[in-house]
Amino acid sequence: MTTFSPVADTALLARLSREAIPTGEYFRTRTPAGSLPLTPQQQRTNYEALATVSRRPQTAPDHDLTPIRCMTIRPPWSDLIALEDDQVAKRIENRVWTTRWRGTLLIHAGSEVDIEALALDAVRETLDDDYKLVRGSVVAIADLTGIHTDDGACTRWSQQGCFHFELARVQRLTTPVPARGAQRLWKPTPKLLRRIGDANLHLRGRLAGANAGGGS
């Protein structure tokens, strides 16, 4: 699989849209019934096609600049981002799509847990054995400062074949706030932002400043 026609692009986009939180996993591990497993080169080619296709319709609209966005991430990855110790925390989020949007980003823990991730050595070494995963809630606030293409293992949390979203100034919510998630970068409602500020007084100033400053 080395070239992609418009028809193939449409098929790739359809598969991508079926992933609640697109990670490209379909193109790493699953193939149509009766097909041989993909070679590493075919997987890489699929990643590149996914990036090209998803960048067009799935990118957050650059003309619709909102001061704060939110991203839904499955636990335990969301919990690893919420850690405030930059030496051990996850500061790269791996995605197969990209956006030119930059700004204040809320980290929302999805309701579905990545069970396989819980068995990874890096995860087990970072989270305590008795750590309780947070689900279905906003757990942290961060700044999305940049996005770069796959450059290898730039951090222990980086994944090959993905865009690496760079996160900085991460602050954990002392009181997670329940909320429903969504795909891609989504806009938190004013009501949700008020609930976050009311439950986490230490974040009120940052939220107010982000709202006043606008998107970029």
C-alpha positions as CSV (number, residue, x, y, z in Angstrom):
1,M,0.0,0.0,0.0
2,T,2.1,2.9,-1.3
3,T,-0.3,5.3,-3.0
4,F,-3.8,6.6,-2.1
5,S,-6.6,7.6,-4.4
6,P,-9.5,9.9,-3.4
7,V,-11.5,6.7,-2.8
8,A,-8.9,5.4,-0.5
9,D,-8.7,8.7,1.3
10,T,-12.5,8.5,1.9
11,A,-12.1,5.0,3.3
12,L,-9.3,6.2,5.6
13,L,-11.4,9.1,6.8
14,A,-14.4,6.8,7.5
15,R,-12.3,4.6,9.6
16,L,-10.8,7.5,11.5
17,S,-14.3,8.9,12.2
18,R,-15.3,5.6,13.9
19,E,-12.6,6.0,16.6
20,A,-14.1,7.8,19.5
21,I,-10.7,9.2,20.4
22,P,-8.6,8.7,17.2
23,T,-5.2,7.2,17.9
24,G,-4.5,5.4,14.6
25,E,-4.7,2.1,16.4
26,Y,-6.8,0.6,13.6
27,F,-3.8,1.0,11.3
28,R,-1.3,-0.5,13.7
29,T,-3.1,-3.7,14.8
30,R,-6.3,-4.4,12.8
31,T,-6.7,-5.4,9.2
32,P,-9.7,-6.5,7.2
33,A,-10.7,-10.2,7.5
34,G,-8.5,-12.4,5.5
35,S,-5.7,-9.8,5.0
36,L,-2.1,-10.3,6.0
37,P,-0.8,-8.1,8.9
38,L,0.5,-4.8,7.8
39,T,4.3,-4.4,7.4
40,P,6.0,-1.6,9.3
41,Q,6.3,0.4,6.1
42,Q,2.6,-0.1,5.3
43,Q,1.8,1.1,8.8
44,R,3.9,4.2,8.4
45,T,2.3,4.9,5.0
46,N,-1.1,4.6,6.6
47,Y,-0.1,7.0,9.3
48,E,1.0,9.6,6.7
49,A,-2.2,9.2,4.8
50,L,-4.2,9.5,8.0
51,A,-2.4,12.7,8.9
52,T,-3.1,14.2,5.4
53,V,-6.7,13.2,5.4
54,S,-7.5,14.1,9.0
55,R,-5.8,17.5,8.8
56,R,-8.5,18.7,6.4
57,P,-11.9,18.0,7.9
58,Q,-10.9,17.1,11.4
59,T,-8.7,20.0,12.3
60,A,-10.2,22.5,14.7
61,P,-11.4,25.5,12.6
62,D,-8.7,28.1,12.7
63,H,-11.2,30.9,12.1
64,D,-13.2,29.9,15.2
65,L,-10.7,31.0,17.8
66,T,-12.0,30.4,21.3
67,P,-9.9,31.2,24.4
68,I,-10.1,27.8,26.0
69,R,-10.5,24.3,24.5
70,C,-10.7,20.8,26.0
71,M,-9.4,17.5,24.9
72,T,-10.8,14.1,26.0
73,I,-8.1,11.5,26.8
74,R,-8.6,8.0,28.1
75,P,-7.3,7.1,31.6
76,P,-4.6,6.4,32.7
77,W,-3.1,8.8,30.1
78,S,-5.2,11.7,31.4
79,D,-4.0,10.9,34.9
80,L,-0.4,10.9,33.8
81,I,-0.8,14.3,32.2
82,A,-2.5,15.7,35.4
83,L,0.7,14.9,37.4
84,E,2.4,18.2,38.2
85,D,6.0,16.8,38.4
86,D,7.4,17.5,35.0
87,Q,10.1,14.9,35.5
88,V,7.7,12.0,35.5
89,A,4.5,13.4,34.0
90,K,3.3,12.9,30.5
91,R,3.8,16.2,28.6
92,I,3.3,14.8,25.1
93,E,-0.1,13.8,23.8
94,N,-0.1,11.6,20.7
95,R,-2.7,12.2,18.0
96,V,-3.0,11.3,14.3
97,W,-4.5,14.8,13.5
98,T,-3.2,18.3,14.0
99,T,-4.3,21.9,14.4
100,R,-2.9,25.4,14.3
101,W,-4.8,26.3,17.4
102,R,-2.7,27.1,20.5
103,G,-3.9,28.2,24.0
104,T,-5.3,27.1,27.3
105,L,-6.3,23.4,27.2
106,L,-8.5,21.6,29.7
107,I,-7.6,17.9,30.1
108,H,-10.8,15.8,30.3
109,A,-10.6,12.1,31.4
110,G,-12.8,9.9,29.3
111,S,-15.1,7.4,30.7
112,E,-13.4,4.5,28.9
113,V,-10.1,3.2,30.4
114,D,-7.2,2.0,28.3
115,I,-6.8,-1.3,30.0
116,E,-3.7,-2.3,28.1
117,A,-2.0,0.8,29.1
118,L,-2.3,-0.1,32.8
119,A,0.1,-3.0,32.3
120,L,2.8,-1.0,30.7
121,D,6.0,-0.7,32.8
122,A,6.2,3.1,32.4
123,V,2.6,3.5,33.6
124,R,3.0,1.2,36.6
125,E,6.3,2.9,37.6
126,T,4.7,6.3,37.5
127,L,1.3,5.7,39.2
128,D,1.1,4.3,42.7
129,D,-0.4,0.8,43.0
130,D,-3.3,2.1,44.9
131,Y,-3.9,5.0,42.5
132,K,-7.6,5.5,41.6
133,L,-8.2,6.5,38.0
134,V,-10.4,9.5,37.5
135,R,-13.1,9.0,34.8
136,G,-15.6,11.3,33.1
137,S,-14.2,14.5,34.5
138,V,-11.9,17.5,33.8
139,V,-8.7,16.7,35.7
140,A,-6.2,19.4,34.7
141,I,-5.5,22.6,32.9
142,A,-2.5,23.1,30.6
143,D,-1.2,25.1,27.7
144,L,-0.9,23.6,24.2
145,T,2.3,25.3,23.2
146,G,3.2,23.5,20.0
147,I,2.8,20.4,17.9
148,H,5.6,18.6,16.0
149,T,5.6,15.6,13.7
150,D,7.0,12.2,14.7
151,D,10.6,12.7,15.6
152,G,11.2,9.4,17.3
153,A,11.0,9.0,21.1
154,C,11.3,12.6,22.1
155,T,10.0,11.6,25.5
156,R,9.2,8.3,27.1
157,W,5.6,8.9,26.4
158,S,5.9,9.7,22.7
159,Q,4.4,7.4,20.1
160,Q,5.8,6.8,16.6
161,G,3.7,7.8,13.6
162,C,1.8,10.5,15.5
163,F,1.7,14.2,15.9
164,H,3.2,15.1,19.3
165,F,1.1,17.7,21.1
166,E,3.4,19.7,23.5
167,L,1.8,20.5,26.9
168,A,3.2,23.0,29.5
169,R,2.2,24.7,32.7
170,V,0.0,21.8,33.8
171,Q,-2.0,22.3,36.9
172,R,-4.1,19.5,38.5
173,L,-7.6,20.1,39.6
174,T,-7.8,19.5,43.3
175,T,-11.5,18.6,42.7
176,P,-12.2,17.0,39.3
177,V,-15.3,18.3,37.7
178,P,-17.6,15.8,35.9
179,A,-18.3,16.5,32.3
180,R,-19.2,14.8,29.0
181,G,-16.3,14.5,26.5
182,A,-16.2,14.9,22.8
183,Q,-13.9,14.3,19.9
184,R,-11.0,16.5,18.8
185,L,-10.6,19.9,20.5
186,W,-14.0,20.8,21.9
187,K,-15.3,24.0,23.5
188,P,-16.2,23.9,27.2
189,T,-19.4,25.8,28.1
190,P,-19.3,28.8,30.3
191,K,-21.3,26.8,32.9
192,L,-18.5,24.1,32.9
193,L,-15.8,26.8,33.3
194,R,-17.7,28.3,36.2
195,R,-18.0,24.9,37.9
196,I,-14.3,24.3,37.5
197,G,-13.5,27.7,39.0
198,D,-16.0,27.3,41.9
199,A,-14.6,23.8,42.8
200,N,-10.9,24.9,42.3
201,L,-10.4,28.4,43.5
202,H,-6.7,28.3,42.8
203,L,-7.5,28.1,39.0
204,R,-10.0,31.0,38.9
205,G,-7.3,33.6,38.0
206,R,-5.9,31.4,35.2
207,L,-9.3,30.7,33.7
208,A,-10.3,34.4,33.8
209,G,-7.0,35.4,32.2
210,A,-7.4,32.8,29.4
211,N,-11.0,34.0,28.7
212,A,-9.8,37.7,28.7
213,G,-6.8,37.0,26.5
214,G,-8.7,35.1,23.7
215,G,-7.4,32.3,21.5
216,S,-4.3,32.3,19.4
